[in-house]
Amino acid sequence: MSLPQLNVYRHGRRTRALITLAGEIDLETVPLIRTTLGRCLHDGVRTIDVDLTPVTFCDCSGLNAFTQAFLRTAAAGGTLRLHYPPPVLAWMVELAGCGFLLMGLPAVPGPASLPAVLPTTVPVPLPMAGFETLHRLAPAVPAVSGGVL
């Protein structure tokens, strides 16, 4: 098992903490983030700021961890905000409609392959009735006795 490629630094006083993450956020390193943010709540911290300036990579498991941490922090009466996300994470946040995670700060400059301007419109979900009319399901194939399909 390799060591996680993520360093976590925590600075704080009483009810406020600054968490600086440096390295890669992925499926292997997300447990470290969950533990750190959970420990903040356990210690009575209710304002958590996460500095992502030194983060070089973040996949959807990172976004999921931050969203869950946001919900747990809000349930405890606190706030969690991400600052200076890498462009890929800022793009995922925008696509997922999770802008509440960001402090409105710009993304850290990154590769030019990402869109220069993120979409400003959020797709409107279709009602369930719309799903049924758009996706006609074919009837199930009857089982054949003694045979293999």
PyMOL commands that place a pseudoatom at each C-alpha (Angstrom):
pseudoatom trace, name=CA, resn=MET, resi=1, chain=A, elem=C, hetatm=0, pos=[0.000, 0.000, 0.000]
pseudoatom trace, name=CA, resn=SER, resi=2, chain=A, elem=C, hetatm=0, pos=[1.423, 3.361, -0.998]
pseudoatom trace, name=CA, resn=LEU, resi=3, chain=A, elem=C, hetatm=0, pos=[1.358, 6.433, 1.190]
pseudoatom trace, name=CA, resn=PRO, resi=4, chain=A, elem=C, hetatm=0, pos=[-1.314, 9.034, 0.452]
pseudoatom trace, name=CA, resn=GLN, resi=5, chain=A, elem=C, hetatm=0, pos=[-0.096, 11.871, -1.751]
pseudoatom trace, name=CA, resn=LEU, resi=6, chain=A, elem=C, hetatm=0, pos=[-1.823, 14.501, 0.380]
pseudoatom trace, name=CA, resn=ASN, resi=7, chain=A, elem=C, hetatm=0, pos=[-0.564, 16.636, 3.243]
pseudoatom trace, name=CA, resn=VAL, resi=8, chain=A, elem=C, hetatm=0, pos=[-3.022, 18.192, 5.666]
pseudoatom trace, name=CA, resn=TYR, resi=9, chain=A, elem=C, hetatm=0, pos=[-2.209, 21.213, 7.827]
pseudoatom trace, name=CA, resn=ARG, resi=10, chain=A, elem=C, hetatm=0, pos=[-4.605, 22.452, 10.488]
pseudoatom trace, name=CA, resn=HIS, resi=11, chain=A, elem=C, hetatm=0, pos=[-4.392, 25.865, 12.101]
pseudoatom trace, name=CA, resn=GLY, resi=12, chain=A, elem=C, hetatm=0, pos=[-7.072, 27.142, 14.363]
pseudoatom trace, name=CA, resn=ARG, resi=13, chain=A, elem=C, hetatm=0, pos=[-8.422, 28.559, 17.541]
pseudoatom trace, name=CA, resn=ARG, resi=14, chain=A, elem=C, hetatm=0, pos=[-11.394, 27.356, 19.514]
pseudoatom trace, name=CA, resn=THR, resi=15, chain=A, elem=C, hetatm=0, pos=[-14.302, 27.480, 17.064]
pseudoatom trace, name=CA, resn=ARG, resi=16, chain=A, elem=C, hetatm=0, pos=[-12.470, 28.368, 13.816]
pseudoatom trace, name=CA, resn=ALA, resi=17, chain=A, elem=C, hetatm=0, pos=[-9.973, 26.351, 11.764]
pseudoatom trace, name=CA, resn=LEU, resi=18, chain=A, elem=C, hetatm=0, pos=[-8.040, 26.750, 8.543]
pseudoatom trace, name=CA, resn=ILE, resi=19, chain=A, elem=C, hetatm=0, pos=[-7.301, 23.444, 6.842]
pseudoatom trace, name=CA, resn=THR, resi=20, chain=A, elem=C, hetatm=0, pos=[-4.682, 23.584, 4.095]
pseudoatom trace, name=CA, resn=LEU, resi=21, chain=A, elem=C, hetatm=0, pos=[-4.559, 20.602, 1.762]
pseudoatom trace, name=CA, resn=ALA, resi=22, chain=A, elem=C, hetatm=0, pos=[-1.497, 20.031, -0.414]
pseudoatom trace, name=CA, resn=GLY, resi=23, chain=A, elem=C, hetatm=0, pos=[-1.201, 17.312, -3.047]
pseudoatom trace, name=CA, resn=GLU, resi=24, chain=A, elem=C, hetatm=0, pos=[-3.749, 15.039, -4.683]
pseudoatom trace, name=CA, resn=ILE, resi=25, chain=A, elem=C, hetatm=0, pos=[-7.315, 14.416, -3.568]
pseudoatom trace, name=CA, resn=ASP, resi=26, chain=A, elem=C, hetatm=0, pos=[-8.623, 11.076, -4.770]
pseudoatom trace, name=CA, resn=LEU, resi=27, chain=A, elem=C, hetatm=0, pos=[-10.184, 7.852, -3.502]
pseudoatom trace, name=CA, resn=GLU, resi=28, chain=A, elem=C, hetatm=0, pos=[-7.044, 6.992, -1.523]
pseudoatom trace, name=CA, resn=THR, resi=29, chain=A, elem=C, hetatm=0, pos=[-6.685, 10.358, 0.227]
pseudoatom trace, name=CA, resn=VAL, resi=30, chain=A, elem=C, hetatm=0, pos=[-10.360, 11.184, 0.876]
pseudoatom trace, name=CA, resn=PRO, resi=31, chain=A, elem=C, hetatm=0, pos=[-10.414, 9.239, 4.186]
pseudoatom trace, name=CA, resn=LEU, resi=32, chain=A, elem=C, hetatm=0, pos=[-7.710, 11.599, 5.483]
pseudoatom trace, name=CA, resn=ILE, resi=33, chain=A, elem=C, hetatm=0, pos=[-9.881, 14.596, 4.574]
pseudoatom trace, name=CA, resn=ARG, resi=34, chain=A, elem=C, hetatm=0, pos=[-12.966, 13.063, 6.177]
pseudoatom trace, name=CA, resn=THR, resi=35, chain=A, elem=C, hetatm=0, pos=[-11.040, 12.301, 9.355]
pseudoatom trace, name=CA, resn=THR, resi=36, chain=A, elem=C, hetatm=0, pos=[-9.562, 15.795, 9.548]
pseudoatom trace, name=CA, resn=LEU, resi=37, chain=A, elem=C, hetatm=0, pos=[-12.864, 17.585, 9.003]
pseudoatom trace, name=CA, resn=GLY, resi=38, chain=A, elem=C, hetatm=0, pos=[-14.682, 15.218, 11.361]
pseudoatom trace, name=CA, resn=ARG, resi=39, chain=A, elem=C, hetatm=0, pos=[-12.071, 15.847, 14.042]
pseudoatom trace, name=CA, resn=CYS, resi=40, chain=A, elem=C, hetatm=0, pos=[-12.644, 19.594, 13.672]
pseudoatom trace, name=CA, resn=LEU, resi=41, chain=A, elem=C, hetatm=0, pos=[-16.331, 19.120, 14.443]
pseudoatom trace, name=CA, resn=HIS, resi=42, chain=A, elem=C, hetatm=0, pos=[-15.511, 16.797, 17.327]
pseudoatom trace, name=CA, resn=ASP, resi=43, chain=A, elem=C, hetatm=0, pos=[-13.202, 19.484, 18.760]
pseudoatom trace, name=CA, resn=GLY, resi=44, chain=A, elem=C, hetatm=0, pos=[-15.977, 22.086, 18.658]
pseudoatom trace, name=CA, resn=VAL, resi=45, chain=A, elem=C, hetatm=0, pos=[-14.818, 23.923, 15.549]
pseudoatom trace, name=CA, resn=ARG, resi=46, chain=A, elem=C, hetatm=0, pos=[-17.822, 25.443, 13.771]
pseudoatom trace, name=CA, resn=THR, resi=47, chain=A, elem=C, hetatm=0, pos=[-16.158, 27.595, 11.099]
pseudoatom trace, name=CA, resn=ILE, resi=48, chain=A, elem=C, hetatm=0, pos=[-13.954, 25.580, 8.771]
pseudoatom trace, name=CA, resn=ASP, resi=49, chain=A, elem=C, hetatm=0, pos=[-12.070, 27.181, 5.894]
pseudoatom trace, name=CA, resn=VAL, resi=50, chain=A, elem=C, hetatm=0, pos=[-10.302, 24.811, 3.487]
pseudoatom trace, name=CA, resn=ASP, resi=51, chain=A, elem=C, hetatm=0, pos=[-7.418, 26.295, 1.486]
pseudoatom trace, name=CA, resn=LEU, resi=52, chain=A, elem=C, hetatm=0, pos=[-6.967, 24.315, -1.730]
pseudoatom trace, name=CA, resn=THR, resi=53, chain=A, elem=C, hetatm=0, pos=[-4.244, 26.481, -3.275]
pseudoatom trace, name=CA, resn=PRO, resi=54, chain=A, elem=C, hetatm=0, pos=[-1.579, 23.706, -3.166]
pseudoatom trace, name=CA, resn=VAL, resi=55, chain=A, elem=C, hetatm=0, pos=[-3.929, 20.955, -4.434]
pseudoatom trace, name=CA, resn=THR, resi=56, chain=A, elem=C, hetatm=0, pos=[-2.691, 19.570, -7.753]
pseudoatom trace, name=CA, resn=PHE, resi=57, chain=A, elem=C, hetatm=0, pos=[-5.548, 17.126, -8.456]
pseudoatom trace, name=CA, resn=CYS, resi=58, chain=A, elem=C, hetatm=0, pos=[-9.071, 16.464, -7.188]
pseudoatom trace, name=CA, resn=ASP, resi=59, chain=A, elem=C, hetatm=0, pos=[-11.551, 13.902, -8.487]
pseudoatom trace, name=CA, resn=CYS, resi=60, chain=A, elem=C, hetatm=0, pos=[-15.254, 13.448, -7.779]
pseudoatom trace, name=CA, resn=SER, resi=61, chain=A, elem=C, hetatm=0, pos=[-14.555, 11.532, -4.556]
pseudoatom trace, name=CA, resn=GLY, resi=62, chain=A, elem=C, hetatm=0, pos=[-13.078, 14.769, -3.201]
pseudoatom trace, name=CA, resn=LEU, resi=63, chain=A, elem=C, hetatm=0, pos=[-16.162, 16.736, -4.201]
pseudoatom trace, name=CA, resn=ASN, resi=64, chain=A, elem=C, hetatm=0, pos=[-18.315, 14.092, -2.506]
pseudoatom trace, name=CA, resn=ALA, resi=65, chain=A, elem=C, hetatm=0, pos=[-16.237, 14.320, 0.698]
pseudoatom trace, name=CA, resn=PHE, resi=66, chain=A, elem=C, hetatm=0, pos=[-16.494, 18.119, 0.756]
pseudoatom trace, name=CA, resn=THR, resi=67, chain=A, elem=C, hetatm=0, pos=[-20.258, 18.008, 0.165]
pseudoatom trace, name=CA, resn=GLN, resi=68, chain=A, elem=C, hetatm=0, pos=[-20.771, 15.487, 2.976]
pseudoatom trace, name=CA, resn=ALA, resi=69, chain=A, elem=C, hetatm=0, pos=[-18.534, 17.515, 5.293]
pseudoatom trace, name=CA, resn=PHE, resi=70, chain=A, elem=C, hetatm=0, pos=[-20.509, 20.656, 4.436]
pseudoatom trace, name=CA, resn=LEU, resi=71, chain=A, elem=C, hetatm=0, pos=[-23.774, 18.905, 5.367]
pseudoatom trace, name=CA, resn=ARG, resi=72, chain=A, elem=C, hetatm=0, pos=[-22.362, 17.567, 8.655]
pseudoatom trace, name=CA, resn=THR, resi=73, chain=A, elem=C, hetatm=0, pos=[-20.920, 20.984, 9.533]
pseudoatom trace, name=CA, resn=ALA, resi=74, chain=A, elem=C, hetatm=0, pos=[-24.201, 22.739, 8.727]
pseudoatom trace, name=CA, resn=ALA, resi=75, chain=A, elem=C, hetatm=0, pos=[-26.116, 20.185, 10.836]
pseudoatom trace, name=CA, resn=ALA, resi=76, chain=A, elem=C, hetatm=0, pos=[-23.785, 21.063, 13.738]
pseudoatom trace, name=CA, resn=GLY, resi=77, chain=A, elem=C, hetatm=0, pos=[-24.565, 24.772, 13.257]
pseudoatom trace, name=CA, resn=GLY, resi=78, chain=A, elem=C, hetatm=0, pos=[-21.336, 25.625, 11.478]
pseudoatom trace, name=CA, resn=THR, resi=79, chain=A, elem=C, hetatm=0, pos=[-19.975, 26.575, 8.080]
pseudoatom trace, name=CA, resn=LEU, resi=80, chain=A, elem=C, hetatm=0, pos=[-17.459, 24.977, 5.741]
pseudoatom trace, name=CA, resn=ARG, resi=81, chain=A, elem=C, hetatm=0, pos=[-16.060, 26.872, 2.773]
pseudoatom trace, name=CA, resn=LEU, resi=82, chain=A, elem=C, hetatm=0, pos=[-13.530, 25.953, 0.094]
pseudoatom trace, name=CA, resn=HIS, resi=83, chain=A, elem=C, hetatm=0, pos=[-11.017, 28.607, -0.958]
pseudoatom trace, name=CA, resn=TYR, resi=84, chain=A, elem=C, hetatm=0, pos=[-9.014, 28.734, -4.202]
pseudoatom trace, name=CA, resn=PRO, resi=85, chain=A, elem=C, hetatm=0, pos=[-9.989, 25.346, -5.660]
pseudoatom trace, name=CA, resn=PRO, resi=86, chain=A, elem=C, hetatm=0, pos=[-7.997, 23.920, -8.553]
pseudoatom trace, name=CA, resn=PRO, resi=87, chain=A, elem=C, hetatm=0, pos=[-9.764, 24.509, -11.902]
pseudoatom trace, name=CA, resn=VAL, resi=88, chain=A, elem=C, hetatm=0, pos=[-10.992, 20.914, -12.219]
pseudoatom trace, name=CA, resn=LEU, resi=89, chain=A, elem=C, hetatm=0, pos=[-12.668, 21.052, -8.807]
pseudoatom trace, name=CA, resn=ALA, resi=90, chain=A, elem=C, hetatm=0, pos=[-14.198, 24.475, -9.524]
pseudoatom trace, name=CA, resn=TRP, resi=91, chain=A, elem=C, hetatm=0, pos=[-15.569, 23.046, -12.774]
pseudoatom trace, name=CA, resn=MET, resi=92, chain=A, elem=C, hetatm=0, pos=[-17.036, 19.978, -10.992]
pseudoatom trace, name=CA, resn=VAL, resi=93, chain=A, elem=C, hetatm=0, pos=[-18.583, 22.216, -8.310]
pseudoatom trace, name=CA, resn=GLU, resi=94, chain=A, elem=C, hetatm=0, pos=[-20.240, 24.313, -11.005]
pseudoatom trace, name=CA, resn=LEU, resi=95, chain=A, elem=C, hetatm=0, pos=[-21.499, 21.265, -12.936]
pseudoatom trace, name=CA, resn=ALA, resi=96, chain=A, elem=C, hetatm=0, pos=[-22.845, 19.615, -9.789]
pseudoatom trace, name=CA, resn=GLY, resi=97, chain=A, elem=C, hetatm=0, pos=[-24.563, 22.783, -8.596]
pseudoatom trace, name=CA, resn=CYS, resi=98, chain=A, elem=C, hetatm=0, pos=[-22.544, 22.831, -5.365]
pseudoatom trace, name=CA, resn=GLY, resi=99, chain=A, elem=C, hetatm=0, pos=[-21.555, 26.510, -5.497]
pseudoatom trace, name=CA, resn=PHE, resi=100, chain=A, elem=C, hetatm=0, pos=[-22.506, 26.824, -1.836]
pseudoatom trace, name=CA, resn=LEU, resi=101, chain=A, elem=C, hetatm=0, pos=[-19.152, 25.179, -1.071]
pseudoatom trace, name=CA, resn=LEU, resi=102, chain=A, elem=C, hetatm=0, pos=[-17.118, 28.040, -2.507]
pseudoatom trace, name=CA, resn=MET, resi=103, chain=A, elem=C, hetatm=0, pos=[-16.421, 31.455, -1.053]
pseudoatom trace, name=CA, resn=GLY, resi=104, chain=A, elem=C, hetatm=0, pos=[-16.781, 33.100, -4.469]
pseudoatom trace, name=CA, resn=LEU, resi=105, chain=A, elem=C, hetatm=0, pos=[-13.017, 33.173, -4.864]
pseudoatom trace, name=CA, resn=PRO, resi=106, chain=A, elem=C, hetatm=0, pos=[-11.383, 32.429, -8.208]
pseudoatom trace, name=CA, resn=ALA, resi=107, chain=A, elem=C, hetatm=0, pos=[-9.954, 29.046, -9.017]
pseudoatom trace, name=CA, resn=VAL, resi=108, chain=A, elem=C, hetatm=0, pos=[-6.219, 28.542, -8.881]
pseudoatom trace, name=CA, resn=PRO, resi=109, chain=A, elem=C, hetatm=0, pos=[-4.778, 29.044, -12.405]
pseudoatom trace, name=CA, resn=GLY, resi=110, chain=A, elem=C, hetatm=0, pos=[-4.360, 25.711, -14.142]
pseudoatom trace, name=CA, resn=PRO, resi=111, chain=A, elem=C, hetatm=0, pos=[-4.273, 23.926, -17.483]
pseudoatom trace, name=CA, resn=ALA, resi=112, chain=A, elem=C, hetatm=0, pos=[-5.727, 25.700, -20.504]
pseudoatom trace, name=CA, resn=SER, resi=113, chain=A, elem=C, hetatm=0, pos=[-7.749, 22.603, -21.432]
pseudoatom trace, name=CA, resn=LEU, resi=114, chain=A, elem=C, hetatm=0, pos=[-10.518, 23.605, -19.016]
pseudoatom trace, name=CA, resn=PRO, resi=115, chain=A, elem=C, hetatm=0, pos=[-13.206, 26.026, -20.134]
pseudoatom trace, name=CA, resn=ALA, resi=116, chain=A, elem=C, hetatm=0, pos=[-12.148, 29.636, -19.573]
pseudoatom trace, name=CA, resn=VAL, resi=117, chain=A, elem=C, hetatm=0, pos=[-15.662, 30.548, -18.492]
pseudoatom trace, name=CA, resn=LEU, resi=118, chain=A, elem=C, hetatm=0, pos=[-17.767, 28.088, -16.572]
pseudoatom trace, name=CA, resn=PRO, resi=119, chain=A, elem=C, hetatm=0, pos=[-21.403, 27.708, -17.610]
pseudoatom trace, name=CA, resn=THR, resi=120, chain=A, elem=C, hetatm=0, pos=[-23.640, 30.126, -15.745]
pseudoatom trace, name=CA, resn=THR, resi=121, chain=A, elem=C, hetatm=0, pos=[-26.866, 28.231, -16.262]
pseudoatom trace, name=CA, resn=VAL, resi=122, chain=A, elem=C, hetatm=0, pos=[-27.819, 25.291, -14.135]
pseudoatom trace, name=CA, resn=PRO, resi=123, chain=A, elem=C, hetatm=0, pos=[-29.739, 22.520, -15.884]
pseudoatom trace, name=CA, resn=VAL, resi=124, chain=A, elem=C, hetatm=0, pos=[-33.301, 22.166, -14.656]
pseudoatom trace, name=CA, resn=PRO, resi=125, chain=A, elem=C, hetatm=0, pos=[-34.101, 18.588, -13.637]
pseudoatom trace, name=CA, resn=LEU, resi=126, chain=A, elem=C, hetatm=0, pos=[-36.967, 16.928, -15.451]
pseudoatom trace, name=CA, resn=PRO, resi=127, chain=A, elem=C, hetatm=0, pos=[-39.940, 15.846, -13.360]
pseudoatom trace, name=CA, resn=MET, resi=128, chain=A, elem=C, hetatm=0, pos=[-40.378, 12.120, -12.900]
pseudoatom trace, name=CA, resn=ALA, resi=129, chain=A, elem=C, hetatm=0, pos=[-43.296, 12.090, -15.372]
pseudoatom trace, name=CA, resn=GLY, resi=130, chain=A, elem=C, hetatm=0, pos=[-40.903, 13.504, -17.965]
pseudoatom trace, name=CA, resn=PHE, resi=131, chain=A, elem=C, hetatm=0, pos=[-38.527, 10.614, -17.332]
pseudoatom trace, name=CA, resn=GLU, resi=132, chain=A, elem=C, hetatm=0, pos=[-41.228, 8.085, -18.111]
pseudoatom trace, name=CA, resn=THR, resi=133, chain=A, elem=C, hetatm=0, pos=[-42.170, 9.733, -21.409]
pseudoatom trace, name=CA, resn=LEU, resi=134, chain=A, elem=C, hetatm=0, pos=[-38.560, 10.202, -22.520]
pseudoatom trace, name=CA, resn=HIS, resi=135, chain=A, elem=C, hetatm=0, pos=[-37.417, 6.690, -21.657]
pseudoatom trace, name=CA, resn=ARG, resi=136, chain=A, elem=C, hetatm=0, pos=[-39.757, 3.999, -22.866]
pseudoatom trace, name=CA, resn=LEU, resi=137, chain=A, elem=C, hetatm=0, pos=[-38.702, 0.789, -21.208]
pseudoatom trace, name=CA, resn=ALA, resi=138, chain=A, elem=C, hetatm=0, pos=[-38.879, -2.371, -23.259]
pseudoatom trace, name=CA, resn=PRO, resi=139, chain=A, elem=C, hetatm=0, pos=[-40.768, -5.287, -21.704]
pseudoatom trace, name=CA, resn=ALA, resi=140, chain=A, elem=C, hetatm=0, pos=[-38.644, -7.911, -20.012]
pseudoatom trace, name=CA, resn=VAL, resi=141, chain=A, elem=C, hetatm=0, pos=[-37.692, -10.923, -22.103]
pseudoatom trace, name=CA, resn=PRO, resi=142, chain=A, elem=C, hetatm=0, pos=[-39.507, -14.021, -20.818]
pseudoatom trace, name=CA, resn=ALA, resi=143, chain=A, elem=C, hetatm=0, pos=[-37.213, -16.651, -19.339]
pseudoatom trace, name=CA, resn=VAL, resi=144, chain=A, elem=C, hetatm=0, pos=[-36.615, -19.731, -21.457]
pseudoatom trace, name=CA, resn=SER, resi=145, chain=A, elem=C, hetatm=0, pos=[-36.872, -22.947, -19.508]
pseudoatom trace, name=CA, resn=GLY, resi=146, chain=A, elem=C, hetatm=0, pos=[-33.662, -24.964, -19.548]
pseudoatom trace, name=CA, resn=GLY, resi=147, chain=A, elem=C, hetatm=0, pos=[-31.924, -22.603, -21.940]
pseudoatom trace, name=CA, resn=VAL, resi=148, chain=A, elem=C, hetatm=0, pos=[-29.347, -19.880, -21.753]
pseudoatom trace, name=CA, resn=LEU, resi=149, chain=A, elem=C, hetatm=0, pos=[-29.894, -16.532, -23.364]
for i in range(1, 149): cmd.bond("trace and resi %d" % i, "trace and resi %d" % (i + 1))
show_as sticks, trace
zoom trace
